Each structure stands twice: as C-alpha cells, then as structure tokens.
Amino acid sequence: MLESEYKRAPVPALSAGNATVVVVQAANACAWVFRTAAATYRFVLSFHHIVLDGWSLSLVLGEAVAIYEALTRGIAPALPPP
C-alpha cells in the first residue's frame, strides 16, 4: 500500500464507533490509543524503520509504559531529561 493510500485507509475501530485518541501523528510515525471495551484500550505504534531502531524503540516503549503507570496511579510522570 502506498503512503498516500495508507493515510486514507479506514481504520476498522473508527468505523465501528469506538472512541479513539490520536496521540502522535507525523509523516513517518503514528501512535494511537483505541478503546476496545468499557475498560480496555489498545496502544498501536506504527513507524518507518528509519525512524526507530531496536535500541530506540525500547526507550520509547519504556517511557510510554512509565507514563501509563504513573497516570494510572494518579501521579505525574517522571522521565529522565532528554
């Protein structure tokens, strides 16, 4: 699928009426949080291989988990400086 077609392709969860929050959207990377049930969500990360390698991906996912855990506990996320 071409990039232009991908951007226009319908997302099944959206057409089903589920609530969706777009977290990040850029030319070479997108991240979404889909609500799949009353208390169930799915995190989807899509990126071009040149954007993230294995080492960088582990950092991004580690920070995403740290933010999620902090927010579920009702505290402010504490991340290391960039």
N, C-alpha and C positions, 0 to 999 in steps of 0.2 A: 504494500500500500504506500502510495506517495505521501509525503509530509502534508501537502495541501488537503488530500483526501482524509488523512488521519484526523486533522483538526476539525473536519466537518462531520466525521463519522458519529452517529448517535451512540450514546452510552446507555446500555440496557437499563441500568439502575435509575437513570434520569427519566427515561420514558415510562418507567413503572411508577413514578410519582414519589420515589424515596427522596428524603432530604439529603442534599449534598452540599458540602462546603469545599470550595476550591481553596487550597492552602497556598500553593505556589503554581504559577504558570509562566513559563519562559519558552524561548524558541527551542531549546534543547533539553528541557526538563519540565515535568509537571508532577504535582503531588495532589492527591485528593483524599478526602475522608468521606466515605459513603455510610449512611445509616442504613443498615440492613434489617433491623428489627428495633423494638422499643428501646432496648439497652445494648444493642450490638452495632459496632461500627467496623468498617474495613479501611485500612490505610493502603493506598496504592501509590507507588512511586514509579514513574516512567522517565527514563533518561537515555540520552545518546551515550554510547560507550566512551566517547572522548571527554564527556563531562565528569564522570566519576570512574575511578579505577577501584579495585578491590579494597585498597587501603583507605581511600577517601570515603567509599561507601560505608565502611564500618564506622567511621567517625560520624557521618551524617545520621545513620541509623541509631548510633549510641546516643547522640544528642536528642533525637526525636523521642526515644524511649525515656530519657531523663526528663524531658519537658512533660511528656504524658504522665509519668509517675508523680511529678511534682504537682501538676494540675489536679490529678485525681485525689491528692492528699490535701488540696486547698492551700498550697504554699507556692511562693514564686519560684520559678525555675532558676537554678544557679548553675550557669555554664562557665567553663573557663574562658578567658578573654581570647578573641581571635588571633 
